[in-house]
Amino acid sequence: MKTGLLVLASLVSLIPLISIAQNSQLNQTPSDSAQRISHELRYELLMLPGFGVFDNIDYRVSGSTVTLTGDVLQPALKTEAENAVKHIEGVARAMNEIRILPHDRSDHQLRFALFRAIYQYPGLQKYELGVLKPIRIIVNHRRVRLEGVVLSEPDRELAGVRARSVPGTRSVTNNLQVAEPRQLAAIALPLY
């Protein structure tokens, strides 16, 4: 049980905005530098205080340029993400293409209904552990997109079915990824 909790708590490190990277500070080649930037960026974004289950932030590292993409509820989170990138050593340029989701009452209600349908369903309750949820729920004009990572294909399918079962959803796009066994072994490593 303890090992399962460790794996689930560590799943956050597989959210699409995350790529498993190793920190190599000596004799860095350009790809080593990009891996180090990616590693630090992952940590900084996960530590943003406003980052929640209804936000999704992705990034690309190309040399010393970082491009942020995704969707967030609060404009402040978009700004905080950009500021976090600018303070990482080796980042010369930060491009912020994060979209701010519209404030819509029906979308807001739908988010919470989706949260309950997914995270409180017995087969998916294991993903509710911890502060950072591995299944991200993005709602824009009642169109739902699931992002993140799960442990198995049946869990991926079940999350999609549960999302489609919520009244008021126009469409559901299931972008959840299934963690590969080698990724599961790697996520047990500490962030640094």
N, C-alpha and C positions, 0 to 999 in steps of 0.2 A: 504494500500500500504506500509506503514511504517513497519508494522508487517511482511509482506511478504519479504521485503528487509532484515530485521533482521534475519529471518529464513534462507534466502538464504546466507547471509553473514556468518551465523553461521554453514552452512552445511560443511564447511571446517573441522570442528571438528569431522565429521563422516567419513572422508577419511579412508580407511582400516588401515593406519598406526596409527589410533587413536582409543582408546577405552575410553568411558566416564568413568571417575574415580573421586572419591571424595577424597579430601585431608584431611586425619585424622592424625594429628601429635602426639596425645596423646595415650598412651597404644596401640601401633601398633602391631597387630599380623602379621605373615608372609604375609598373603593375603593383609592386610592393607599396608604393606611396598611395596608390588608389585604394588598395586593400586597407591600409591604415586609416585613410580618410573615411572609408566606408564603415569601418569598425567604430571609429569615434562618432561619426554621424548617427549611426544606429543607436548608440548609447544616449547621445544628446536628445534625439527626437523622442525616444521612449521616456525620458525624464521630464519632458515638457509637462507642466502642471495641468494644463487644460486638455491634454490628449485623452480622448475617451473612446468608448465603444462605437460611437456614431461618427467618428473621424477616421480617415485613411490618408496617410502620407506615404508617398513613394519617392524614391530619388534615383538619380543616375549620376555616376561619377565618371567624368571624362577628363583625364589629366588633372588639372587644378581647378576645373569648373564643375560645380555641383548644380544639378537641375532638380528642383523640388516639384512634384506633381501630386495630385490627389484632391480630396474634398474634405473640408472642415466646416463645422457649424459656426464657430466664432472667428471673426476677423482677427482678433488678438492672437489666436493660435497660428494663423498664417504668418504674422509678423514675428512671433516668437520662434517659429521654425527657421525663418530666414536669418534671424539674429544668431541662432545657435550654429548655423552653418558658417557664418562669417567669422566666428571665433575659433574655428578649427585650423590648426597649423597646416599649411600647405594648400589651403583653399584660396585661390586668387579671385574667383568670381562665383557669385551665387545667383542663380536665376530662379525666381519664384513664380511658378505656374500653378500654384495651388488655387483651386476654386472654392469660393465661399458658398455654401449651400443656402438657398433662400429660406427665410423664416416664414414658414407656412404652418398654420395651426393643424391642418389635417396631416401633414408630414410628421409633425411633432408627435401627435397621438399615435400615428402608425409606427414610429420608431419604438415607442414603449411597448406597443402590442407585439411587435416583432421580437423585441428583446425577451419578453415573457414566453412567446411561442417557441423560441429557440433555446434560450439558456435555462428555462425552467422545465423543459421537457425531460423526463427521466433519462432517456438515452443520451442527452447532450449536457446534462447538468455538470459533468466533469469539467467542461470548459468554462464554467462560471467561477472557478477558483481563481483567486488573485485579483489584483487591481486591473491589470491590463488584459483585456479579453482577446483571445486569438481569432475569434470570428467578429469581423467588423461589419456593421450594418449601416449602409449608406442609402439614404432615401432622398430622392429629388423628384418632386411632383408625383408622388406615389409610385415612382419607379424605384425598385429595390435592387441593390447590388450587394452581394456578400463577398467580402474580401478576407484574406487571411489564410490560416492553415488549420488543418484538423489531422487527427491520427490515422484515419482510415477512409476508404472510399464510401463505405456505408454511412459513416458520420457525415461526409460531404453531401451525399444524397439526402440524408435525413434532414439536414439543415435547410436544404433547398425546398424539400417538401413542406417542412414546418413554415417556412417563409411564405410559400404559395398559399398556405391554408389561412393566412390572416386576411380577413375581409378588408377591402379597400386598396389592396395592392393592384396596380395596373400591370406590372410585369416584374419578374424576378430573374436577375442574371447571377448565376452562381459561379464566382471566380475563385472559390475556395481551392486551395492546393492541399494535396495529401503529402504529409511529411515522409520523406524517404528514410529507410532505416539508417543510412549513414548520417543523415541530418539529425536524427534523433540522438545518435551517439555524440555528435558534435555539440548539441545544445546543452549537454550536461556540463560543458566547460564554462568557467567563469567568463564574464565579459572582457576582462583584461588579461 
